[in-house]
Amino acid sequence: MRTKSKWSPGPGVKILGVALTVDDGWVVSAAGSAIGICPDCGRRSRSRHGSYFRSLQDLPVQGKPVTVRLLLSRWRCLHRKCERRTFTDRLPTVAAPYARRTARVVEIVGLLGHSTGGRPGERLMQRLGMPVSDDTILRQLKRDATVANRSSTEIRVVGIDDWSWRRATNYGTIMVDLERRSVVDILDDRSVESAATWLRNHPSVEVVSRDRCGLYAQAVREGAPQAQQVADRFHLIQNLRSAIEEEMSLSGRATGRAILSEDAIVDAATHRRRARLAHRQSRHEILETLRALREEGLSYSEIARRTGYERRSVANWLKFEAPLDRRRAALKPTSPWYFETFLAQCWKDGNRLGRHLFHDVKQRGYTGSFANLERLLGAWRRAEREQASDLPPLVLKLEPVRDPETGHAISPVIAAALCIKPRSLLTHRQARKVDALKKGSDAFAEMRRLAMRFNGILRGKRSAPLDAWIDDAIDTELIPIMRFARVLRRDIDAVNNAIELPWTNGQAEGQINRLKTLKRAMYGRAGPELLRARMLPPLHTK
């Protein structure tokens, strides 16, 4: 049998009676202490000034809500030097001032709000016999997050990464304590100013782990110059894989892109321009090849098997008489291409000064920048220089390396993935593909040798061999690999720390996954305050 003492919500409360009503569930009548204690001077008082009732929601019993109807007193402070004349009963272990729920109910509201959110928490609390609105749950959740943020301990190692409010449009920043493996803050934007300000407000930070983004590197230099920057090892491998994929896409792939001749100079801009020209020329040759195979009476499936294309791609190619140009967005007055006819006529007439053309086109409604106009004029100048010079002929390589088992062309994506994978982790089929790629592509063989060395350096925990690796990568004269090596040299301190220190940004990436899950569960309607409250550790963790 449940005694009256077991109905008490906490010390200092005397139970007067318990009743079960039809509408309100259990109603517990209780009274406060017979003696008041002044919160200012601490003197006891028996002089009652008045009394009032206070209703508190408590934990349910038998699935029914419980309401504590508490009779409290207002007391007079009889100490002459005390500035407080009257005061009310204080029950800090039972409920906070002005609260409508006991502390133990408030704890459950905060935990459910942190785990489920507003409306799911409201439905669950209703079923548990503690009806609470979703607004109350979210309000309590944000209040707990504010208290937890104020009482946070010093942070020594922090991971910084970005996350998207809306992909390719708006981004935010997440701060993760890598030692405690918990989120410490969510920033609304992805800017140097906000990240640097946060770091200044946390001078205890000694190590900052980040991805290869230069924005966060600048923020750390401004906001925490005393901290060591650590580049994420996963992103280093990903950047190397992307460079290998780019090189393989230029060295022959299923789309028929052309490679540069050996006499081409090692210049990134010229490399890209010639690759585009080669790609445009190869598209015409691909279409002619597909038509010839179709005229021989071969089916789409047979053509796909011989060429390495997908059957749907073959069907789409053969629909047209000429390769389709890339789609352009609708031109606006912010683009110099909107005034292409006028600019081309001025260019033909000899007016080629950028400032003069900028003034003239502004008179006709151009709202873009001078730099944007210069990009168009620079392309025209380069085209004239290339026409005046004798470029070495482009050597097309339409036969990519093929899988020895299926005969299909090995795509650059697969080639790049295999290039960075150690031999011991390759399956039998993957090992045969790697052997075929090494035999059919000297560039792949060289890049795999460099990739295995780079993996060994990362796992060896010694940064001394990195300088020699960078020099060897630059000597390969493979443009994407050279670019990757030069970027490593610019960020050499962070890369060295990534090799020698144990910290990575993996925990931040995992927390971003959790953030995306919460954001989608709330249908993308959560603001930064609510997202921060649900991402921070709950206040009542034990």
C-alpha positions as CSV (number, residue, x, y, z in Angstrom):
1,M,0.0,0.0,0.0
2,R,1.3,3.4,-0.9
3,T,1.7,5.5,2.3
4,K,1.3,9.3,2.4
5,S,5.1,9.7,2.8
6,K,5.7,8.1,-0.6
7,W,3.4,10.7,-2.2
8,S,5.7,13.5,-1.1
9,P,7.6,15.2,-4.0
10,G,10.5,16.1,-1.8
11,P,11.8,17.1,1.7
12,G,10.0,19.9,3.5
13,V,6.6,19.0,2.1
14,K,3.9,17.5,4.4
15,I,1.2,15.4,2.8
16,L,-2.3,16.2,3.9
17,G,-4.3,13.9,1.7
18,V,-4.6,12.2,-1.7
19,A,-7.7,12.0,-3.9
20,L,-8.5,10.5,-7.3
21,T,-10.6,12.7,-9.5
22,V,-12.3,11.9,-12.8
23,D,-10.8,14.8,-14.8
24,D,-7.5,15.7,-13.2
25,G,-6.2,12.3,-12.1
26,W,-4.5,12.1,-8.7
27,V,-4.5,15.3,-6.6
28,V,-2.1,15.4,-3.7
29,S,-2.8,18.0,-1.0
30,A,0.3,19.1,0.8
31,A,1.7,21.9,2.9
32,G,5.0,23.6,3.4
33,S,7.1,24.0,6.5
34,A,5.7,25.6,9.6
35,I,8.8,27.7,9.9
36,G,10.2,30.1,7.3
37,I,13.8,30.9,6.7
38,C,14.7,34.3,5.2
39,P,16.8,33.8,2.0
40,D,18.8,37.0,2.7
41,C,19.8,36.9,6.4
42,G,19.0,33.2,7.1
43,R,16.9,34.0,10.2
44,R,14.0,31.7,11.1
45,S,10.5,33.3,11.3
46,R,7.2,32.0,12.7
47,S,5.3,35.3,11.9
48,R,3.0,34.3,9.0
49,H,2.1,37.2,6.7
50,G,-0.3,35.1,4.5
51,S,-0.7,32.0,2.5
52,Y,-1.3,30.8,-1.1
53,F,-1.7,27.7,-3.1
54,R,0.8,26.5,-5.7
55,S,0.0,23.6,-8.2
56,L,2.8,21.5,-9.4
57,Q,2.8,18.7,-11.9
58,D,4.5,15.5,-10.6
59,L,5.4,12.1,-11.8
60,P,2.3,10.0,-12.9
61,V,0.9,7.1,-10.9
62,Q,-0.9,4.1,-12.6
63,G,-0.7,6.0,-15.9
64,K,-2.7,9.0,-14.5
65,P,-1.3,12.5,-14.0
66,V,-0.5,13.7,-10.5
67,T,-1.0,17.3,-9.4
68,V,0.5,18.5,-6.1
69,R,-1.7,21.2,-4.6
70,L,0.8,22.8,-2.2
71,L,-0.2,25.2,0.5
72,L,2.7,27.7,1.1
73,S,3.1,30.6,3.4
74,R,4.4,34.1,3.1
75,W,6.5,35.1,6.2
76,R,7.7,38.3,7.8
77,C,11.4,38.7,8.4
78,L,11.7,40.1,12.0
79,H,15.4,41.0,11.7
80,R,15.7,44.7,11.9
81,K,18.8,45.0,9.7
82,C,17.5,42.8,6.9
83,E,16.2,44.7,3.8
84,R,13.7,42.0,3.0
85,R,10.4,42.5,4.8
86,T,8.5,39.4,3.6
87,F,9.4,36.2,1.9
88,T,7.8,33.0,0.7
89,D,8.6,29.3,1.3
90,R,11.5,28.1,-0.9
91,L,11.6,24.5,-2.0
92,P,14.7,24.3,-4.2
93,T,14.8,20.4,-4.1
94,V,11.2,20.2,-5.2
95,A,10.7,22.9,-7.8
96,A,12.3,26.1,-9.1
97,P,10.7,29.5,-8.4
98,Y,7.6,30.1,-10.5
99,A,7.9,26.6,-12.0
100,R,4.7,24.7,-12.7
101,R,6.4,21.2,-12.5
102,T,8.5,19.5,-10.0
103,A,12.3,19.2,-10.7
104,R,12.1,15.5,-11.5
105,V,9.4,16.2,-14.1
106,V,11.5,19.0,-15.6
107,E,14.4,16.6,-15.9
108,I,12.3,14.1,-17.9
109,V,10.9,16.9,-20.1
110,G,14.5,18.0,-20.9
111,L,15.7,14.5,-21.7
112,L,12.7,13.6,-23.9
113,G,13.0,17.0,-25.7
114,H,16.7,16.4,-26.3
115,S,16.0,12.9,-27.7
116,T,12.8,13.3,-29.6
117,G,12.1,16.9,-30.2
118,G,8.9,18.9,-29.7
119,R,5.9,17.2,-31.1
120,P,7.1,13.6,-30.7
121,G,8.0,14.5,-27.1
122,E,4.5,15.9,-26.6
123,R,2.8,12.7,-27.8
124,L,5.1,10.6,-25.6
125,M,4.6,12.7,-22.5
126,Q,0.8,12.6,-23.0
127,R,0.9,8.8,-23.2
128,L,3.1,8.6,-20.0
129,G,0.6,10.6,-18.0
130,M,2.6,13.9,-17.9
131,P,0.8,16.1,-20.5
132,V,3.2,18.9,-21.7
133,S,2.9,21.0,-24.8
134,D,5.6,20.9,-27.5
135,D,6.4,24.6,-26.9
136,T,7.1,23.9,-23.3
137,I,9.4,21.0,-24.2
138,L,11.4,23.1,-26.6
139,R,11.6,26.0,-24.2
140,Q,12.9,23.7,-21.4
141,L,15.4,22.2,-23.9
142,K,16.8,25.6,-24.9
143,R,17.0,26.6,-21.2
144,D,19.0,23.5,-20.4
145,A,21.3,24.1,-23.3
146,T,22.0,27.6,-22.1
147,V,22.8,26.3,-18.6
148,A,25.0,23.5,-20.0
149,N,26.9,26.0,-22.3
150,R,27.6,28.3,-19.3
151,S,28.9,25.5,-17.2
152,S,31.1,23.9,-19.9
153,T,34.7,23.0,-19.0
154,E,37.8,24.2,-20.7
155,I,38.4,22.8,-24.2
156,R,41.9,21.8,-25.2
157,V,41.5,19.9,-28.5
158,V,38.7,21.1,-30.9
159,G,37.6,19.8,-34.3
160,I,36.1,22.3,-36.8
161,D,34.1,21.4,-39.8
162,D,31.3,22.8,-41.9
163,W,27.8,21.6,-42.5
164,S,25.1,22.7,-44.9
165,W,21.8,24.4,-44.1
166,R,21.2,24.0,-47.8
167,R,23.7,22.4,-50.0
168,A,25.8,24.8,-52.2
169,T,23.9,27.8,-50.7
170,N,24.2,28.2,-46.9
171,Y,26.7,26.6,-44.5
172,G,27.3,26.6,-40.8
173,T,30.2,25.5,-38.6
174,I,30.3,22.8,-35.9
175,M,32.8,22.8,-33.0
176,V,33.6,19.4,-31.4
177,D,35.6,18.6,-28.3
178,L,37.7,15.8,-29.6
179,E,38.8,14.7,-26.1
180,R,35.3,14.4,-24.7
181,R,33.8,13.4,-28.1
182,S,30.9,15.9,-27.8
183,V,29.7,19.0,-29.6
184,V,30.5,22.2,-27.9
185,D,28.9,24.8,-30.2
186,I,27.1,25.3,-33.5
187,L,27.7,28.5,-35.5
188,D,25.2,29.9,-37.9
189,D,27.6,30.6,-40.7
190,R,30.9,29.5,-42.3
191,S,33.1,32.6,-42.0
192,V,36.5,33.5,-40.8
193,E,35.1,36.2,-38.4
194,S,32.7,33.9,-36.6
195,A,35.1,31.0,-36.2
196,A,37.9,33.3,-35.1
197,T,35.6,35.0,-32.5
198,W,34.7,31.7,-31.1
199,L,38.3,30.7,-30.8
200,R,39.2,34.0,-29.1
201,N,36.5,33.3,-26.5
202,H,38.1,29.9,-25.7
203,P,41.8,30.7,-25.1
204,S,42.4,27.2,-23.6
205,V,42.4,25.7,-27.1
206,E,45.8,24.1,-27.9
207,V,45.1,21.9,-30.9
208,V,42.6,22.5,-33.8
209,S,41.8,19.7,-36.2
210,R,40.3,20.8,-39.5
211,D,39.9,19.8,-43.1
212,R,41.9,21.3,-46.0
213,C,39.7,24.4,-46.1
214,G,41.8,27.5,-46.1
215,L,39.0,29.5,-44.5
216,Y,39.3,27.6,-41.1
217,A,43.1,27.8,-41.4
218,Q,42.9,31.6,-41.5
219,A,40.3,31.6,-38.6
220,V,42.8,29.6,-36.4
221,R,45.6,31.9,-37.3
222,E,43.5,35.0,-36.3
223,G,41.6,33.5,-33.3
224,A,44.0,31.0,-31.8
225,P,47.6,31.7,-32.9
226,Q,48.9,29.7,-30.0
227,A,47.1,26.5,-31.2
228,Q,48.6,23.8,-33.4
229,Q,46.7,23.1,-36.7
230,V,46.2,19.5,-37.7
231,A,45.0,18.6,-41.2
232,D,42.6,15.7,-41.4
233,R,44.3,12.5,-42.7
234,F,41.1,11.3,-44.4
235,H,40.8,14.5,-46.4
236,L,44.5,14.2,-47.4
237,I,43.8,10.8,-48.8
238,Q,40.7,12.1,-50.5
239,N,42.6,14.9,-52.1
240,L,45.2,12.5,-53.4
241,R,42.5,10.3,-54.8
242,S,40.8,13.2,-56.5
243,A,44.1,14.2,-58.1
244,I,44.6,10.6,-59.4
245,E,41.1,10.6,-60.8
246,E,41.7,13.8,-62.6
247,E,44.9,12.6,-64.1
248,M,43.3,9.3,-65.2
249,S,40.4,11.2,-66.8
250,L,42.9,13.1,-68.9
251,S,44.9,9.9,-69.8
252,G,42.1,8.0,-71.4
253,R,38.6,7.0,-70.1
254,A,35.3,5.7,-71.3
255,T,34.2,9.2,-72.4
256,G,37.1,9.3,-74.8
257,R,39.0,12.3,-73.5
258,A,42.3,12.9,-75.1
259,I,45.7,13.2,-73.5
260,L,48.3,15.9,-74.0
261,S,51.3,15.3,-76.2
262,E,54.6,14.8,-74.5
263,D,55.9,18.1,-75.8
264,A,53.2,20.0,-73.9
265,I,54.5,22.4,-71.4
266,V,53.8,21.9,-67.7
267,D,51.3,24.7,-67.2
268,A,48.0,24.2,-65.5
269,A,46.0,26.8,-67.5
270,T,47.3,25.5,-70.9
271,H,46.8,21.9,-69.7
272,R,43.1,22.6,-69.0
273,R,42.5,24.5,-72.2
274,R,44.1,21.8,-74.4
275,A,42.2,19.1,-72.5
276,R,38.9,20.9,-73.2
277,L,39.8,21.1,-76.9
278,A,40.8,17.5,-77.0
279,H,37.6,16.5,-75.2
280,R,35.5,18.5,-77.8
281,Q,37.3,16.8,-80.7
282,S,37.0,13.4,-79.1
283,R,33.2,13.7,-78.8
284,H,32.9,14.0,-82.5
285,E,35.0,10.9,-83.0
286,I,33.1,9.0,-80.4
287,L,29.8,9.7,-82.2
288,E,31.3,8.6,-85.5
289,T,32.5,5.4,-83.9
290,L,29.1,4.6,-82.5
291,R,27.4,5.3,-85.8
292,A,29.7,3.0,-87.6
293,L,29.0,0.2,-85.2
294,R,25.3,0.8,-85.5
295,E,25.4,0.8,-89.3
296,E,27.0,-2.7,-89.1
297,G,23.8,-3.8,-87.5
298,L,25.0,-4.2,-83.9
299,S,22.5,-3.8,-81.1
300,Y,22.8,-1.2,-78.4
301,S,23.8,-3.8,-75.9
302,E,26.6,-5.1,-78.2
303,I,27.9,-1.6,-78.8
304,A,27.9,-1.0,-75.1
305,R,29.9,-4.2,-74.5
306,R,32.5,-3.3,-77.1
307,T,32.9,0.4,-76.2
308,G,32.5,0.3,-72.4
309,Y,29.6,2.8,-72.4
310,E,26.3,2.1,-70.7
311,R,23.5,1.0,-73.1
312,R,21.4,4.1,-72.2
313,S,24.3,6.4,-73.0
314,V,24.7,4.7,-76.4
315,A,21.0,5.2,-77.2
316,N,21.2,8.9,-76.2
317,W,24.3,9.5,-78.3
318,L,22.7,8.0,-81.4
319,K,19.6,10.2,-81.2
320,F,21.5,13.2,-82.5
321,E,23.4,14.2,-85.6
322,A,26.1,16.0,-83.7
323,P,27.2,16.0,-80.1
324,L,25.1,18.3,-77.9
325,D,26.7,21.4,-76.4
326,R,26.6,21.9,-72.7
327,R,23.5,23.6,-71.4
328,R,23.9,27.3,-70.5
329,A,21.8,29.0,-67.9
330,A,19.6,31.9,-69.0
331,L,21.9,35.0,-69.4
332,K,21.4,38.0,-67.2
333,P,22.8,41.6,-67.3
334,T,25.2,40.5,-64.5
335,S,27.0,38.3,-67.1
336,P,29.2,39.8,-69.8
337,W,28.0,37.1,-72.2
338,Y,24.6,38.9,-72.2
339,F,26.4,41.7,-74.2
340,E,28.5,39.3,-76.3
341,T,27.4,40.8,-79.6
342,F,28.3,44.3,-78.6
343,L,31.6,43.3,-77.1
344,A,32.6,41.2,-80.1
345,Q,31.9,44.1,-82.4
346,C,34.1,46.4,-80.2
347,W,36.8,43.8,-80.1
348,K,36.7,43.5,-83.9
349,D,36.9,47.3,-84.3
350,G,40.1,47.4,-82.2
351,N,38.7,48.6,-78.8
352,R,40.3,46.0,-76.5
353,L,41.0,47.9,-73.3
354,G,39.2,46.4,-70.4
355,R,38.4,49.6,-68.7
356,H,37.0,51.3,-71.8
357,L,34.9,48.2,-72.6
358,F,33.7,48.1,-69.0
359,H,32.6,51.8,-69.2
360,D,30.8,51.2,-72.5
361,V,29.0,48.1,-71.4
362,K,27.9,49.7,-68.1
363,Q,26.1,52.3,-70.2
364,R,24.1,49.5,-71.8
365,G,22.9,48.0,-68.5
366,Y,25.7,45.7,-67.4
367,T,25.5,45.1,-63.6
368,G,28.4,42.7,-63.2
369,S,31.9,43.3,-62.0
370,F,35.1,44.3,-63.9
371,A,36.8,41.0,-63.0
372,N,33.9,39.1,-64.5
373,L,34.3,41.0,-67.8
374,E,38.1,40.5,-67.7
375,R,37.5,36.7,-67.6
376,L,35.7,36.9,-71.0
377,L,38.3,39.2,-72.5
378,G,41.1,37.1,-71.2
379,A,39.7,34.1,-72.9
380,W,39.5,36.0,-76.2
381,R,43.2,37.1,-75.8
382,R,44.4,33.6,-75.1
383,A,42.5,32.3,-78.1
384,E,44.2,34.8,-80.4
385,R,47.6,33.9,-78.9
386,E,47.0,30.2,-79.5
387,Q,46.0,30.8,-83.1
388,A,49.1,32.8,-83.7
389,S,51.4,30.1,-82.3
390,D,51.9,26.6,-83.6
391,L,50.5,24.3,-81.0
392,P,51.8,20.7,-81.1
393,P,49.2,18.3,-82.5
394,L,46.9,16.6,-80.0
395,V,47.3,12.9,-79.7
396,L,44.0,11.2,-78.9
397,K,43.9,8.1,-76.9
398,L,40.4,6.6,-77.4
399,E,41.3,3.2,-76.1
400,P,41.2,3.2,-72.3
401,V,42.6,0.4,-70.1
402,R,40.1,-2.4,-70.0
403,D,39.2,-4.9,-67.3
404,P,40.9,-8.2,-68.2
405,E,37.9,-10.2,-67.1
406,T,34.9,-8.3,-68.5
407,G,36.5,-6.3,-71.3
408,H,34.8,-3.1,-70.1
409,A,36.8,0.1,-69.8
410,I,38.0,0.9,-66.2
411,S,36.6,4.2,-65.2
412,P,38.8,6.9,-63.6
413,V,36.8,6.7,-60.4
414,I,37.6,2.9,-60.0
415,A,41.2,3.5,-61.1
416,A,41.7,6.2,-58.5
417,A,40.1,4.0,-55.7
418,L,42.4,1.1,-56.6
419,C,45.4,3.3,-56.9
420,I,45.4,4.2,-53.2
421,K,44.4,0.8,-51.9
422,P,47.3,-1.4,-50.5
423,R,48.0,-4.6,-52.2
424,S,47.2,-6.7,-49.1
425,L,43.6,-5.3,-49.1
426,L,42.9,-6.0,-52.8
427,T,40.7,-8.9,-53.9
428,H,41.9,-11.2,-56.7
429,R,39.8,-9.3,-59.3
430,Q,41.0,-5.9,-58.0
431,A,44.6,-7.1,-58.2
432,R,44.1,-8.1,-61.8
433,K,42.7,-4.7,-62.6
434,V,45.6,-3.0,-60.9
435,D,48.1,-5.1,-62.9
436,A,46.3,-4.2,-66.1
437,L,46.3,-0.5,-65.2
438,K,50.0,-0.5,-64.4
439,K,50.7,-2.3,-67.6
440,G,48.5,0.0,-69.8
441,S,49.3,3.3,-68.1
442,D,52.7,4.5,-67.1
443,A,51.0,7.4,-65.2
444,F,49.0,5.0,-63.1
445,A,52.1,3.0,-62.2
446,E,53.9,6.2,-61.1
447,M,50.9,7.5,-59.2
448,R,50.4,4.1,-57.4
449,R,54.0,4.1,-56.3
450,L,53.6,7.6,-54.9
451,A,50.3,6.7,-53.2
452,M,51.8,3.7,-51.4
453,R,54.6,5.9,-50.2
454,F,52.2,8.6,-49.0
455,N,50.1,6.0,-47.1
456,G,53.3,4.7,-45.5
457,I,54.3,8.2,-44.4
458,L,50.8,8.8,-42.8
459,R,50.9,5.5,-40.9
460,G,54.6,5.8,-40.0
461,K,54.0,8.7,-37.7
462,R,57.2,10.4,-39.0
463,S,56.9,13.6,-41.1
464,A,60.6,13.6,-42.1
465,P,60.1,11.7,-45.4
466,L,57.3,14.0,-46.5
467,D,59.6,16.7,-48.1
468,A,61.3,14.1,-50.3
469,W,57.8,12.8,-51.3
470,I,56.7,16.2,-52.3
471,D,59.8,16.8,-54.5
472,D,59.3,13.4,-56.2
473,A,55.6,14.2,-56.8
474,I,56.5,17.6,-58.4
475,D,59.2,15.9,-60.6
476,T,56.5,13.5,-62.1
477,E,55.2,16.4,-64.3
478,L,51.7,15.0,-63.8
479,I,49.7,18.3,-63.4
480,P,47.1,17.2,-60.8
481,I,49.7,15.4,-58.7
482,M,52.0,18.4,-58.9
483,R,49.2,20.7,-57.8
484,F,48.4,18.4,-54.9
485,A,52.0,18.4,-53.8
486,R,52.3,22.2,-54.0
487,V,49.2,22.6,-51.8
488,L,50.7,20.2,-49.3
489,R,53.9,22.3,-49.2
490,R,51.8,25.5,-48.5
491,D,50.1,23.7,-45.6
492,I,53.2,21.8,-44.5
493,D,52.9,22.5,-40.7
494,A,49.3,21.2,-40.5
495,V,50.2,18.1,-42.6
496,N,53.2,17.3,-40.4
497,N,51.0,17.6,-37.3
498,A,48.5,15.2,-39.0
499,I,51.3,12.7,-39.4
500,E,52.7,13.0,-35.9
501,L,49.7,13.8,-33.7
502,P,46.8,11.3,-33.0
503,W,44.0,13.8,-33.6
504,T,41.7,13.6,-36.7
505,N,38.4,15.2,-37.7
506,G,36.5,11.9,-37.8
507,Q,34.5,12.7,-34.7
508,A,33.4,16.0,-36.3
509,E,32.3,14.2,-39.4
510,G,30.3,11.7,-37.3
511,Q,28.6,14.6,-35.4
512,I,27.7,16.2,-38.7
513,N,26.0,12.9,-39.7
514,R,24.0,13.2,-36.4
515,L,23.2,16.8,-37.1
516,K,21.8,16.0,-40.5
517,T,19.6,13.2,-39.0
518,L,18.2,15.6,-36.4
519,K,17.7,18.4,-39.0
520,R,15.8,16.1,-41.4
521,A,13.7,14.6,-38.5
522,M,12.5,18.2,-37.8
523,Y,11.8,18.6,-41.5
524,G,14.4,21.3,-41.8
525,R,12.4,23.8,-39.8
526,A,14.8,24.0,-36.8
527,G,16.7,27.2,-36.3
528,P,20.2,27.5,-35.0
529,E,19.2,27.8,-31.4
530,L,17.2,24.5,-31.4
531,L,19.8,22.7,-33.4
532,R,22.4,23.8,-31.0
533,A,20.3,22.6,-28.0
534,R,19.8,19.2,-29.5
535,M,23.4,18.7,-30.6
536,L,24.9,19.7,-27.2
537,P,25.1,17.0,-24.6
538,P,22.0,16.8,-22.4
539,L,22.2,18.6,-19.1
540,H,21.1,15.6,-17.0
541,T,23.6,13.1,-18.3
542,K,25.0,10.8,-15.6
